Amino acid sequence: MDLDGIPDPDRNQIGTVRFLMPDAPNDWLREGKRFILMEGPLALAEGEIRLVRTD
């Protein structure tokens, strides 16, 4: 995850998310999908895919 800028007053922030492995389930990264970024048992962030880029 690469984050852009700083969080807004509601703690929302724009960023780019991608899988590191080429055979990862990339179909999970669809507009409207929600996710939780985990580090072991710790939830670090929640997110929603708003735009899918193809570049």
All heavy atoms as atom14 arrays in JSON, in Angstrom:
{
  "sequence": "MDLDGIPDPDRNQIGTVRFLMPDAPNDWLREGKRFILMEGPLALAEGEIRLVRTD",
  "atom14_mask": [
    [1, 1, 1, 1, 1, 1, 1, 1, 0, 0, 0, 0, 0, 0],
    [1, 1, 1, 1, 1, 1, 1, 1, 0, 0, 0, 0, 0, 0],
    [1, 1, 1, 1, 1, 1, 1, 1, 0, 0, 0, 0, 0, 0],
    [1, 1, 1, 1, 1, 1, 1, 1, 0, 0, 0, 0, 0, 0],
    [1, 1, 1, 1, 0, 0, 0, 0, 0, 0, 0, 0, 0, 0],
    [1, 1, 1, 1, 1, 1, 1, 1, 0, 0, 0, 0, 0, 0],
    [1, 1, 1, 1, 1, 1, 1, 0, 0, 0, 0, 0, 0, 0],
    [1, 1, 1, 1, 1, 1, 1, 1, 0, 0, 0, 0, 0, 0],
    [1, 1, 1, 1, 1, 1, 1, 0, 0, 0, 0, 0, 0, 0],
    [1, 1, 1, 1, 1, 1, 1, 1, 0, 0, 0, 0, 0, 0],
    [1, 1, 1, 1, 1, 1, 1, 1, 1, 1, 1, 0, 0, 0],
    [1, 1, 1, 1, 1, 1, 1, 1, 0, 0, 0, 0, 0, 0],
    [1, 1, 1, 1, 1, 1, 1, 1, 1, 0, 0, 0, 0, 0],
    [1, 1, 1, 1, 1, 1, 1, 1, 0, 0, 0, 0, 0, 0],
    [1, 1, 1, 1, 0, 0, 0, 0, 0, 0, 0, 0, 0, 0],
    [1, 1, 1, 1, 1, 1, 1, 0, 0, 0, 0, 0, 0, 0],
    [1, 1, 1, 1, 1, 1, 1, 0, 0, 0, 0, 0, 0, 0],
    [1, 1, 1, 1, 1, 1, 1, 1, 1, 1, 1, 0, 0, 0],
    [1, 1, 1, 1, 1, 1, 1, 1, 1, 1, 1, 0, 0, 0],
    [1, 1, 1, 1, 1, 1, 1, 1, 0, 0, 0, 0, 0, 0],
    [1, 1, 1, 1, 1, 1, 1, 1, 0, 0, 0, 0, 0, 0],
    [1, 1, 1, 1, 1, 1, 1, 0, 0, 0, 0, 0, 0, 0],
    [1, 1, 1, 1, 1, 1, 1, 1, 0, 0, 0, 0, 0, 0],
    [1, 1, 1, 1, 1, 0, 0, 0, 0, 0, 0, 0, 0, 0],
    [1, 1, 1, 1, 1, 1, 1, 0, 0, 0, 0, 0, 0, 0],
    [1, 1, 1, 1, 1, 1, 1, 1, 0, 0, 0, 0, 0, 0],
    [1, 1, 1, 1, 1, 1, 1, 1, 0, 0, 0, 0, 0, 0],
    [1, 1, 1, 1, 1, 1, 1, 1, 1, 1, 1, 1, 1, 1],
    [1, 1, 1, 1, 1, 1, 1, 1, 0, 0, 0, 0, 0, 0],
    [1, 1, 1, 1, 1, 1, 1, 1, 1, 1, 1, 0, 0, 0],
    [1, 1, 1, 1, 1, 1, 1, 1, 1, 0, 0, 0, 0, 0],
    [1, 1, 1, 1, 0, 0, 0, 0, 0, 0, 0, 0, 0, 0],
    [1, 1, 1, 1, 1, 1, 1, 1, 1, 0, 0, 0, 0, 0],
    [1, 1, 1, 1, 1, 1, 1, 1, 1, 1, 1, 0, 0, 0],
    [1, 1, 1, 1, 1, 1, 1, 1, 1, 1, 1, 0, 0, 0],
    [1, 1, 1, 1, 1, 1, 1, 1, 0, 0, 0, 0, 0, 0],
    [1, 1, 1, 1, 1, 1, 1, 1, 0, 0, 0, 0, 0, 0],
    [1, 1, 1, 1, 1, 1, 1, 1, 0, 0, 0, 0, 0, 0],
    [1, 1, 1, 1, 1, 1, 1, 1, 1, 0, 0, 0, 0, 0],
    [1, 1, 1, 1, 0, 0, 0, 0, 0, 0, 0, 0, 0, 0],
    [1, 1, 1, 1, 1, 1, 1, 0, 0, 0, 0, 0, 0, 0],
    [1, 1, 1, 1, 1, 1, 1, 1, 0, 0, 0, 0, 0, 0],
    [1, 1, 1, 1, 1, 0, 0, 0, 0, 0, 0, 0, 0, 0],
    [1, 1, 1, 1, 1, 1, 1, 1, 0, 0, 0, 0, 0, 0],
    [1, 1, 1, 1, 1, 0, 0, 0, 0, 0, 0, 0, 0, 0],
    [1, 1, 1, 1, 1, 1, 1, 1, 1, 0, 0, 0, 0, 0],
    [1, 1, 1, 1, 0, 0, 0, 0, 0, 0, 0, 0, 0, 0],
    [1, 1, 1, 1, 1, 1, 1, 1, 1, 0, 0, 0, 0, 0],
    [1, 1, 1, 1, 1, 1, 1, 1, 0, 0, 0, 0, 0, 0],
    [1, 1, 1, 1, 1, 1, 1, 1, 1, 1, 1, 0, 0, 0],
    [1, 1, 1, 1, 1, 1, 1, 1, 0, 0, 0, 0, 0, 0],
    [1, 1, 1, 1, 1, 1, 1, 0, 0, 0, 0, 0, 0, 0],
    [1, 1, 1, 1, 1, 1, 1, 1, 1, 1, 1, 0, 0, 0],
    [1, 1, 1, 1, 1, 1, 1, 0, 0, 0, 0, 0, 0, 0],
    [1, 1, 1, 1, 1, 1, 1, 1, 0, 0, 0, 0, 0, 0]
  ],
  "atom14_positions": [
    [[0.85, -1.16, 0.0], [0.0, 0.0, 0.0], [0.9, 1.23, 0.0], [1.8, 1.34, 0.81], [-0.89, -0.01, 1.25], [-1.77, 1.19, 1.35], [-2.87, 1.2, 2.77], [-3.98, -0.08, 2.34], [0.0, 0.0, 0.0], [0.0, 0.0, 0.0], [0.0, 0.0, 0.0], [0.0, 0.0, 0.0], [0.0, 0.0, 0.0], [0.0, 0.0, 0.0]],
    [[0.64, 2.1, -0.96], [1.33, 3.38, -1.03], [0.29, 4.46, -0.77], [-0.72, 4.53, -1.47], [1.95, 3.59, -2.42], [3.03, 2.58, -2.73], [3.84, 2.3, -1.84], [3.05, 2.07, -3.86], [0.0, 0.0, 0.0], [0.0, 0.0, 0.0], [0.0, 0.0, 0.0], [0.0, 0.0, 0.0], [0.0, 0.0, 0.0], [0.0, 0.0, 0.0]],
    [[0.53, 5.28, 0.25], [-0.44, 6.31, 0.64], [-0.08, 7.64, 0.01], [1.09, 7.97, -0.15], [-0.48, 6.44, 2.16], [-0.92, 5.17, 2.89], [-0.8, 5.36, 4.38], [-2.33, 4.79, 2.5], [0.0, 0.0, 0.0], [0.0, 0.0, 0.0], [0.0, 0.0, 0.0], [0.0, 0.0, 0.0], [0.0, 0.0, 0.0], [0.0, 0.0, 0.0]],
    [[-1.1, 8.41, -0.36], [-0.93, 9.74, -0.96], [-1.34, 10.8, 0.05], [-2.41, 10.71, 0.64], [-1.81, 9.89, -2.2], [-1.48, 8.86, -3.27], [-0.33, 8.41, -3.34], [-2.4, 8.52, -4.05], [0.0, 0.0, 0.0], [0.0, 0.0, 0.0], [0.0, 0.0, 0.0], [0.0, 0.0, 0.0], [0.0, 0.0, 0.0], [0.0, 0.0, 0.0]],
    [[-0.52, 11.81, 0.22], [-0.88, 12.93, 1.08], [-1.06, 12.55, 2.53], [-0.44, 11.62, 3.03], [0.0, 0.0, 0.0], [0.0, 0.0, 0.0], [0.0, 0.0, 0.0], [0.0, 0.0, 0.0], [0.0, 0.0, 0.0], [0.0, 0.0, 0.0], [0.0, 0.0, 0.0], [0.0, 0.0, 0.0], [0.0, 0.0, 0.0], [0.0, 0.0, 0.0]],
    [[-1.95, 13.3, 3.19], [-2.22, 13.07, 4.61], [-3.71, 12.75, 4.78], [-4.53, 13.11, 3.94], [-1.82, 14.28, 5.47], [-2.6, 15.53, 5.04], [-0.32, 14.53, 5.39], [-2.41, 16.7, 5.98], [0.0, 0.0, 0.0], [0.0, 0.0, 0.0], [0.0, 0.0, 0.0], [0.0, 0.0, 0.0], [0.0, 0.0, 0.0], [0.0, 0.0, 0.0]],
    [[-4.08, 12.11, 5.89], [-5.5, 11.81, 6.13], [-6.33, 13.09, 6.26], [-5.85, 14.12, 6.72], [-5.5, 11.05, 7.45], [-4.1, 10.55, 7.62], [-3.23, 11.54, 6.94], [0.0, 0.0, 0.0], [0.0, 0.0, 0.0], [0.0, 0.0, 0.0], [0.0, 0.0, 0.0], [0.0, 0.0, 0.0], [0.0, 0.0, 0.0], [0.0, 0.0, 0.0]],
    [[-7.59, 13.0, 5.84], [-8.52, 14.13, 6.01], [-9.0, 14.16, 7.47], [-8.6, 13.3, 8.27], [-9.67, 14.06, 5.0], [-10.61, 12.89, 5.23], [-10.62, 12.26, 6.31], [-11.38, 12.59, 4.3], [0.0, 0.0, 0.0], [0.0, 0.0, 0.0], [0.0, 0.0, 0.0], [0.0, 0.0, 0.0], [0.0, 0.0, 0.0], [0.0, 0.0, 0.0]],
    [[-9.83, 15.12, 7.85], [-10.29, 15.21, 9.24], [-11.01, 13.95, 9.75], [-11.02, 13.69, 10.95], [-11.23, 16.42, 9.24], [-10.72, 17.27, 8.12], [-10.26, 16.29, 7.07], [0.0, 0.0, 0.0], [0.0, 0.0, 0.0], [0.0, 0.0, 0.0], [0.0, 0.0, 0.0], [0.0, 0.0, 0.0], [0.0, 0.0, 0.0], [0.0, 0.0, 0.0]],
    [[-11.59, 13.17, 8.84], [-12.25, 11.92, 9.24], [-11.3, 10.73, 9.23], [-11.73, 9.58, 9.35], [-13.45, 11.63, 8.32], [-14.55, 12.64, 8.47], [-14.78, 13.1, 9.61], [-15.17, 12.99, 7.45], [0.0, 0.0, 0.0], [0.0, 0.0, 0.0], [0.0, 0.0, 0.0], [0.0, 0.0, 0.0], [0.0, 0.0, 0.0], [0.0, 0.0, 0.0]],
    [[-10.02, 11.0, 9.04], [-8.97, 9.98, 9.02], [-9.01, 9.1, 7.78], [-8.5, 7.99, 7.76], [-8.97, 9.15, 10.29], [-8.73, 10.0, 11.53], [-8.73, 9.21, 12.78], [-7.69, 8.18, 12.7], [-7.39, 7.36, 13.67], [-8.04, 7.43, 14.8], [-6.46, 6.46, 13.54], [0.0, 0.0, 0.0], [0.0, 0.0, 0.0], [0.0, 0.0, 0.0]],
    [[-9.63, 9.58, 6.69], [-9.63, 8.87, 5.42], [-8.41, 9.31, 4.62], [-8.0, 10.47, 4.69], [-10.9, 9.19, 4.61], [-12.14, 8.68, 5.31], [-12.18, 7.56, 5.77], [-13.15, 9.52, 5.4], [0.0, 0.0, 0.0], [0.0, 0.0, 0.0], [0.0, 0.0, 0.0], [0.0, 0.0, 0.0], [0.0, 0.0, 0.0], [0.0, 0.0, 0.0]],
    [[-7.87, 8.38, 3.86], [-6.69, 8.69, 3.08], [-6.71, 7.9, 1.78], [-7.15, 6.75, 1.75], [-5.43, 8.35, 3.87], [-4.16, 8.87, 3.26], [-2.99, 8.81, 4.21], [-3.09, 8.24, 5.3], [-1.88, 9.38, 3.83], [0.0, 0.0, 0.0], [0.0, 0.0, 0.0], [0.0, 0.0, 0.0], [0.0, 0.0, 0.0], [0.0, 0.0, 0.0]],
    [[-6.26, 8.51, 0.71], [-6.18, 7.87, -0.6], [-4.84, 7.17, -0.74], [-3.81, 7.65, -0.25], [-6.31, 8.93, -1.72], [-7.63, 9.7, -1.59], [-6.16, 8.3, -3.1], [-8.85, 8.85, -1.84], [0.0, 0.0, 0.0], [0.0, 0.0, 0.0], [0.0, 0.0, 0.0], [0.0, 0.0, 0.0], [0.0, 0.0, 0.0], [0.0, 0.0, 0.0]],
    [[-4.85, 6.01, -1.39], [-3.6, 5.29, -1.61], [-3.76, 4.28, -2.73], [-4.83, 4.14, -3.33], [0.0, 0.0, 0.0], [0.0, 0.0, 0.0], [0.0, 0.0, 0.0], [0.0, 0.0, 0.0], [0.0, 0.0, 0.0], [0.0, 0.0, 0.0], [0.0, 0.0, 0.0], [0.0, 0.0, 0.0], [0.0, 0.0, 0.0], [0.0, 0.0, 0.0]],
    [[-2.69, 3.58, -3.02], [-2.66, 2.55, -4.05], [-2.38, 1.22, -3.37], [-1.44, 1.1, -2.58], [-1.57, 2.85, -5.09], [-1.82, 4.13, -5.66], [-1.55, 1.79, -6.18], [0.0, 0.0, 0.0], [0.0, 0.0, 0.0], [0.0, 0.0, 0.0], [0.0, 0.0, 0.0], [0.0, 0.0, 0.0], [0.0, 0.0, 0.0], [0.0, 0.0, 0.0]],
    [[-3.21, 0.22, -3.69], [-3.08, -1.11, -3.12], [-2.82, -2.1, -4.24], [-3.45, -2.02, -5.3], [-4.38, -1.52, -2.37], [-4.27, -2.93, -1.83], [-4.67, -0.54, -1.26], [0.0, 0.0, 0.0], [0.0, 0.0, 0.0], [0.0, 0.0, 0.0], [0.0, 0.0, 0.0], [0.0, 0.0, 0.0], [0.0, 0.0, 0.0], [0.0, 0.0, 0.0]],
    [[-1.91, -3.02, -4.02], [-1.65, -4.07, -5.01], [-1.1, -5.28, -4.29], [-0.55, -5.17, -3.19], [-0.7, -3.58, -6.08], [0.7, -3.3, -5.55], [1.57, -2.67, -6.62], [2.77, -2.11, -6.05], [2.87, -0.96, -5.4], [1.79, -0.22, -5.24], [3.99, -0.54, -4.91], [0.0, 0.0, 0.0], [0.0, 0.0, 0.0], [0.0, 0.0, 0.0]],
    [[-1.28, -6.43, -4.91], [-0.68, -7.65, -4.4], [0.75, -7.73, -4.9], [1.08, -7.26, -5.99], [-1.45, -8.88, -4.89], [-2.79, -9.05, -4.22], [-3.96, -8.89, -4.93], [-2.87, -9.38, -2.88], [-5.2, -9.05, -4.33], [-4.1, -9.55, -2.26], [-5.26, -9.39, -2.98], [0.0, 0.0, 0.0], [0.0, 0.0, 0.0], [0.0, 0.0, 0.0]],
    [[1.62, -8.35, -4.12], [3.02, -8.48, -4.51], [3.29, -9.7, -5.37], [4.28, -9.75, -6.09], [3.89, -8.53, -3.25], [3.83, -7.29, -2.36], [4.67, -7.49, -1.11], [4.3, -6.06, -3.12], [0.0, 0.0, 0.0], [0.0, 0.0, 0.0], [0.0, 0.0, 0.0], [0.0, 0.0, 0.0], [0.0, 0.0, 0.0], [0.0, 0.0, 0.0]],
    [[2.42, -10.69, -5.31], [2.61, -11.93, -6.06], [1.78, -11.9, -7.35], [0.61, -11.53, -7.31], [2.21, -13.14, -5.22], [2.98, -13.26, -3.92], [4.75, -13.5, -4.17], [4.75, -15.08, -4.95], [0.0, 0.0, 0.0], [0.0, 0.0, 0.0], [0.0, 0.0, 0.0], [0.0, 0.0, 0.0], [0.0, 0.0, 0.0], [0.0, 0.0, 0.0]],
    [[2.35, -12.33, -8.49], [1.6, -12.28, -9.74], [0.39, -13.22, -9.77], [-0.57, -12.95, -10.48], [2.62, -12.69, -10.8], [3.75, -13.31, -10.06], [3.71, -12.78, -8.66], [0.0, 0.0, 0.0], [0.0, 0.0, 0.0], [0.0, 0.0, 0.0], [0.0, 0.0, 0.0], [0.0, 0.0, 0.0], [0.0, 0.0, 0.0], [0.0, 0.0, 0.0]],
    [[0.42, -14.3, -9.0], [-0.7, -15.24, -9.0], [-1.67, -14.98, -7.84], [-2.5, -15.83, -7.52], [-0.21, -16.68, -8.97], [0.66, -16.99, -7.75], [1.15, -16.03, -7.12], [0.84, -18.17, -7.44], [0.0, 0.0, 0.0], [0.0, 0.0, 0.0], [0.0, 0.0, 0.0], [0.0, 0.0, 0.0], [0.0, 0.0, 0.0], [0.0, 0.0, 0.0]],
    [[-1.6, -13.79, -7.24], [-2.52, -13.4, -6.16], [-3.94, -13.23, -6.71], [-4.12, -13.06, -7.92], [-2.04, -12.11, -5.51], [0.0, 0.0, 0.0], [0.0, 0.0, 0.0], [0.0, 0.0, 0.0], [0.0, 0.0, 0.0], [0.0, 0.0, 0.0], [0.0, 0.0, 0.0], [0.0, 0.0, 0.0], [0.0, 0.0, 0.0], [0.0, 0.0, 0.0]],
    [[-4.94, -13.26, -5.85], [-6.34, -13.12, -6.3], [-6.68, -11.67, -6.66], [-7.42, -10.99, -5.96], [-7.14, -13.62, -5.11], [-6.27, -13.32, -3.93], [-4.86, -13.52, -4.42], [0.0, 0.0, 0.0], [0.0, 0.0, 0.0], [0.0, 0.0, 0.0], [0.0, 0.0, 0.0], [0.0, 0.0, 0.0], [0.0, 0.0, 0.0], [0.0, 0.0, 0.0]],
    [[-6.15, -11.19, -7.77], [-6.35, -9.79, -8.18], [-7.81, -9.45, -8.42], [-8.17, -8.28, -8.4], [-5.5, -9.48, -9.41], [-4.04, -9.37, -9.05], [-3.66, -8.52, -8.27], [-3.22, -10.24, -9.6], [0.0, 0.0, 0.0], [0.0, 0.0, 0.0], [0.0, 0.0, 0.0], [0.0, 0.0, 0.0], [0.0, 0.0, 0.0], [0.0, 0.0, 0.0]],
    [[-8.66, -10.45, -8.66], [-10.08, -10.17, -8.84], [-10.72, -9.65, -7.55], [-11.82, -9.11, -7.57], [-10.83, -11.39, -9.37], [-10.71, -12.58, -8.45], [-9.59, -12.86, -7.95], [-11.73, -13.25, -8.22], [0.0, 0.0, 0.0], [0.0, 0.0, 0.0], [0.0, 0.0, 0.0], [0.0, 0.0, 0.0], [0.0, 0.0, 0.0], [0.0, 0.0, 0.0]],
    [[-10.03, -9.79, -6.43], [-10.52, -9.22, -5.16], [-10.44, -7.7, -5.18], [-11.13, -7.03, -4.41], [-9.71, -9.73, -3.99], [-9.91, -11.17, -3.65], [-10.69, -12.08, -4.3], [-9.3, -11.87, -2.58], [-10.6, -13.3, -3.7], [-9.75, -13.21, -2.62], [-8.42, -11.51, -1.58], [-9.35, -14.16, -1.72], [-8.01, -12.46, -0.68], [-8.49, -13.77, -0.74]],
    [[-9.59, -7.15, -6.03], [-9.41, -5.69, -6.09], [-10.36, -5.1, -7.12], [-9.98, -4.67, -8.2], [-7.95, -5.35, -6.42], [-6.91, -5.86, -5.43], [-5.52, -5.5, -5.89], [-7.18, -5.33, -4.04], [0.0, 0.0, 0.0], [0.0, 0.0, 0.0], [0.0, 0.0, 0.0], [0.0, 0.0, 0.0], [0.0, 0.0, 0.0], [0.0, 0.0, 0.0]],
    [[-11.64, -5.08, -6.78], [-12.68, -4.53, -7.64], [-13.32, -3.33, -6.95], [-13.38, -3.28, -5.72], [-13.76, -5.58, -7.91], [-13.29, -6.73, -8.76], [-14.45, -7.61, -9.19], [-15.38, -7.93, -8.11], [-15.39, -9.09, -7.44], [-14.54, -10.03, -7.72], [-16.28, -9.29, -6.49], [0.0, 0.0, 0.0], [0.0, 0.0, 0.0], [0.0, 0.0, 0.0]],
    [[-13.8, -2.39, -7.75], [-14.45, -1.2, -7.19], [-15.59, -1.6, -6.27], [-16.37, -2.49, -6.58], [-14.94, -0.3, -8.31], [-13.8, 0.34, -9.06], [-14.24, 1.21, -10.22], [-15.42, 1.58, -10.29], [-13.38, 1.53, -11.05], [0.0, 0.0, 0.0], [0.0, 0.0, 0.0], [0.0, 0.0, 0.0], [0.0, 0.0, 0.0], [0.0, 0.0, 0.0]],
    [[-15.63, -0.95, -5.1], [-16.67, -1.22, -4.12], [-16.31, -2.28, -3.09], [-16.96, -2.38, -2.06], [0.0, 0.0, 0.0], [0.0, 0.0, 0.0], [0.0, 0.0, 0.0], [0.0, 0.0, 0.0], [0.0, 0.0, 0.0], [0.0, 0.0, 0.0], [0.0, 0.0, 0.0], [0.0, 0.0, 0.0], [0.0, 0.0, 0.0], [0.0, 0.0, 0.0]],
    [[-15.26, -3.06, -3.35], [-14.85, -4.09, -2.4], [-14.21, -3.42, -1.18], [-13.48, -2.45, -1.29], [-13.83, -5.05, -3.02], [-14.39, -5.9, -4.13], [-15.33, -6.95, -3.63], [-14.58, -8.18, -3.24], [-15.41, -9.3, -2.89], [0.0, 0.0, 0.0], [0.0, 0.0, 0.0], [0.0, 0.0, 0.0], [0.0, 0.0, 0.0], [0.0, 0.0, 0.0]],
    [[-14.51, -3.96, -0.01], [-13.94, -3.46, 1.24], [-12.91, -4.46, 1.74], [-13.0, -5.64, 1.43], [-15.04, -3.24, 2.27], [-16.03, -2.17, 1.82], [-16.99, -1.72, 2.89], [-16.34, -1.25, 4.11], [-15.75, -0.06, 4.26], [-15.72, 0.78, 3.27], [-15.21, 0.28, 5.41], [0.0, 0.0, 0.0], [0.0, 0.0, 0.0], [0.0, 0.0, 0.0]],
    [[-11.94, -3.97, 2.49], [-10.9, -4.86, 3.0], [-10.4, -4.37, 4.35], [-10.63, -3.22, 4.73], [-9.73, -4.96, 2.02], [-9.0, -3.66, 1.79], [-7.92, -3.32, 2.58], [-9.41, -2.79, 0.81], [-7.25, -2.13, 2.39], [-8.75, -1.59, 0.61], [-7.66, -1.26, 1.39], [0.0, 0.0, 0.0], [0.0, 0.0, 0.0], [0.0, 0.0, 0.0]],
    [[-9.74, -5.27, 5.06], [-9.05, -4.93, 6.31], [-7.59, -5.32, 6.12], [-7.29, -6.45, 5.72], [-9.65, -5.68, 7.51], [-11.12, -5.3, 7.7], [-8.84, -5.38, 8.78], [-11.83, -6.11, 8.77], [0.0, 0.0, 0.0], [0.0, 0.0, 0.0], [0.0, 0.0, 0.0], [0.0, 0.0, 0.0], [0.0, 0.0, 0.0], [0.0, 0.0, 0.0]],
    [[-6.69, -4.4, 6.37], [-5.26, -4.65, 6.26], [-4.8, -5.19, 7.61], [-4.9, -4.5, 8.63], [-4.53, -3.35, 5.91], [-3.02, -3.45, 5.72], [-2.7, -4.38, 4.57], [-2.44, -2.08, 5.48], [0.0, 0.0, 0.0], [0.0, 0.0, 0.0], [0.0, 0.0, 0.0], [0.0, 0.0, 0.0], [0.0, 0.0, 0.0], [0.0, 0.0, 0.0]],
    [[-4.31, -6.42, 7.6], [-3.93, -7.11, 8.83], [-2.41, -7.28, 8.91], [-1.76, -7.47, 7.9], [-4.58, -8.49, 8.89], [-6.08, -8.51, 8.78], [-6.92, -7.82, 10.2], [-6.51, -8.99, 11.48], [0.0, 0.0, 0.0], [0.0, 0.0, 0.0], [0.0, 0.0, 0.0], [0.0, 0.0, 0.0], [0.0, 0.0, 0.0], [0.0, 0.0, 0.0]],
    [[-1.9, -7.22, 10.12], [-0.52, -7.6, 10.42], [-0.64, -8.62, 11.53], [-0.82, -8.25, 12.7], [0.31, -6.41, 10.84], [1.77, -6.77, 11.08], [2.62, -5.58, 11.39], [2.56, -4.6, 10.62], [3.32, -5.61, 12.42], [0.0, 0.0, 0.0], [0.0, 0.0, 0.0], [0.0, 0.0, 0.0], [0.0, 0.0, 0.0], [0.0, 0.0, 0.0]],
    [[-0.61, -9.92, 11.15], [-0.89, -10.97, 12.12], [-2.31, -10.79, 12.62], [-3.23, -10.59, 11.83], [0.0, 0.0, 0.0], [0.0, 0.0, 0.0], [0.0, 0.0, 0.0], [0.0, 0.0, 0.0], [0.0, 0.0, 0.0], [0.0, 0.0, 0.0], [0.0, 0.0, 0.0], [0.0, 0.0, 0.0], [0.0, 0.0, 0.0], [0.0, 0.0, 0.0]],
    [[-2.53, -10.81, 13.94], [-3.88, -10.65, 14.47], [-4.33, -9.19, 14.6], [-5.46, -8.92, 14.99], [-3.78, -11.3, 15.85], [-2.37, -11.08, 16.25], [-1.56, -11.17, 14.97], [0.0, 0.0, 0.0], [0.0, 0.0, 0.0], [0.0, 0.0, 0.0], [0.0, 0.0, 0.0], [0.0, 0.0, 0.0], [0.0, 0.0, 0.0], [0.0, 0.0, 0.0]],
    [[-3.46, -8.24, 14.27], [-3.74, -6.82, 14.46], [-4.3, -6.18, 13.19], [-3.66, -6.22, 12.13], [-2.46, -6.09, 14.87], [-2.55, -4.6, 15.12], [-3.47, -4.3, 16.29], [-1.16, -4.03, 15.37], [0.0, 0.0, 0.0], [0.0, 0.0, 0.0], [0.0, 0.0, 0.0], [0.0, 0.0, 0.0], [0.0, 0.0, 0.0], [0.0, 0.0, 0.0]],
    [[-5.5, -5.6, 13.27], [-6.08, -4.87, 12.15], [-5.46, -3.47, 12.1], [-5.63, -2.69, 13.03], [-7.6, -4.77, 12.3], [0.0, 0.0, 0.0], [0.0, 0.0, 0.0], [0.0, 0.0, 0.0], [0.0, 0.0, 0.0], [0.0, 0.0, 0.0], [0.0, 0.0, 0.0], [0.0, 0.0, 0.0], [0.0, 0.0, 0.0], [0.0, 0.0, 0.0]],
    [[-4.73, -3.17, 11.03], [-4.05, -1.88, 10.91], [-4.91, -0.82, 10.24], [-4.79, 0.36, 10.55], [-2.76, -2.05, 10.1], [-1.7, -2.96, 10.7], [-0.52, -3.04, 9.76], [-1.27, -2.48, 12.07], [0.0, 0.0, 0.0], [0.0, 0.0, 0.0], [0.0, 0.0, 0.0], [0.0, 0.0, 0.0], [0.0, 0.0, 0.0], [0.0, 0.0, 0.0]],
    [[-5.75, -1.24, 9.29], [-6.56, -0.27, 8.55], [-7.73, -0.97, 7.88], [-7.69, -2.17, 7.64], [-5.71, 0.43, 7.49], [0.0, 0.0, 0.0], [0.0, 0.0, 0.0], [0.0, 0.0, 0.0], [0.0, 0.0, 0.0], [0.0, 0.0, 0.0], [0.0, 0.0, 0.0], [0.0, 0.0, 0.0], [0.0, 0.0, 0.0], [0.0, 0.0, 0.0]],
    [[-8.78, -0.2, 7.61], [-9.9, -0.67, 6.8], [-9.94, 0.18, 5.55], [-9.57, 1.36, 5.59], [-11.22, -0.5, 7.56], [-11.31, -1.38, 8.78], [-12.65, -1.21, 9.49], [-13.64, -0.83, 8.81], [-12.7, -1.46, 10.69], [0.0, 0.0, 0.0], [0.0, 0.0, 0.0], [0.0, 0.0, 0.0], [0.0, 0.0, 0.0], [0.0, 0.0, 0.0]],
    [[-10.37, -0.41, 4.44], [-10.39, 0.35, 3.21], [-11.49, -0.08, 2.27], [-12.17, -1.07, 2.5], [0.0, 0.0, 0.0], [0.0, 0.0, 0.0], [0.0, 0.0, 0.0], [0.0, 0.0, 0.0], [0.0, 0.0, 0.0], [0.0, 0.0, 0.0], [0.0, 0.0, 0.0], [0.0, 0.0, 0.0], [0.0, 0.0, 0.0], [0.0, 0.0, 0.0]],
    [[-11.65, 0.71, 1.22], [-12.6, 0.41, 0.16], [-11.95, 0.76, -1.17], [-11.33, 1.81, -1.31], [-13.87, 1.24, 0.33], [-14.89, 1.0, -0.75], [-16.13, 1.85, -0.6], [-16.3, 2.47, 0.47], [-16.92, 1.89, -1.55], [0.0, 0.0, 0.0], [0.0, 0.0, 0.0], [0.0, 0.0, 0.0], [0.0, 0.0, 0.0], [0.0, 0.0, 0.0]],
    [[-12.09, -0.14, -2.14], [-11.56, 0.11, -3.48], [-12.51, 1.08, -4.17], [-13.68, 0.79, -4.36], [-11.45, -1.2, -4.3], [-10.67, -2.27, -3.54], [-10.87, -0.91, -5.67], [-9.23, -1.94, -3.26], [0.0, 0.0, 0.0], [0.0, 0.0, 0.0], [0.0, 0.0, 0.0], [0.0, 0.0, 0.0], [0.0, 0.0, 0.0], [0.0, 0.0, 0.0]],
    [[-12.01, 2.25, -4.53], [-12.86, 3.26, -5.17], [-12.61, 3.34, -6.66], [-13.49, 3.71, -7.42], [-12.6, 4.63, -4.56], [-12.93, 4.7, -3.09], [-13.9, 5.81, -2.87], [-14.32, 5.85, -1.48], [-14.35, 6.95, -0.77], [-13.98, 8.08, -1.29], [-14.78, 6.89, 0.47], [0.0, 0.0, 0.0], [0.0, 0.0, 0.0], [0.0, 0.0, 0.0]],
    [[-11.39, 3.01, -7.1], [-11.04, 3.1, -8.51], [-10.01, 2.03, -8.81], [-9.07, 1.86, -8.04], [-10.46, 4.49, -8.82], [-9.9, 4.71, -10.21], [-11.04, 4.72, -11.23], [-9.13, 6.02, -10.27], [0.0, 0.0, 0.0], [0.0, 0.0, 0.0], [0.0, 0.0, 0.0], [0.0, 0.0, 0.0], [0.0, 0.0, 0.0], [0.0, 0.0, 0.0]],
    [[-10.18, 1.33, -9.9], [-9.21, 0.32, -10.32], [-8.43, 0.89, -11.49], [-9.01, 1.26, -12.52], [-9.91, -1.0, -10.72], [-8.89, -1.98, -11.28], [-10.63, -1.59, -9.53], [0.0, 0.0, 0.0], [0.0, 0.0, 0.0], [0.0, 0.0, 0.0], [0.0, 0.0, 0.0], [0.0, 0.0, 0.0], [0.0, 0.0, 0.0], [0.0, 0.0, 0.0]],
    [[-7.12, 0.97, -11.31], [-6.24, 1.47, -12.39], [-5.67, 0.27, -13.12], [-5.43, -0.77, -12.53], [-5.11, 2.3, -11.8], [-5.6, 3.56, -11.17], [-4.55, 4.38, -10.48], [-3.19, 4.11, -10.9], [-2.13, 4.67, -10.34], [-2.3, 5.53, -9.36], [-0.93, 4.38, -10.75], [0.0, 0.0, 0.0], [0.0, 0.0, 0.0], [0.0, 0.0, 0.0]],
    [[-5.4, 0.42, -14.39], [-4.85, -0.68, -15.18], [-3.41, -0.42, -15.6], [-2.84, -1.22, -16.32], [-5.7, -0.93, -16.43], [-5.77, 0.26, -17.2], [-7.1, -1.38, -16.04], [0.0, 0.0, 0.0], [0.0, 0.0, 0.0], [0.0, 0.0, 0.0], [0.0, 0.0, 0.0], [0.0, 0.0, 0.0], [0.0, 0.0, 0.0], [0.0, 0.0, 0.0]],
    [[-2.82, 0.69, -15.16], [-1.44, 0.97, -15.54], [-0.44, 0.37, -14.6], [-0.69, -0.11, -13.57], [-1.21, 2.48, -15.65], [-1.54, 3.24, -14.37], [-2.18, 2.67, -13.48], [-1.17, 4.42, -14.29], [0.0, 0.0, 0.0], [0.0, 0.0, 0.0], [0.0, 0.0, 0.0], [0.0, 0.0, 0.0], [0.0, 0.0, 0.0], [0.0, 0.0, 0.0]]
  ]
}
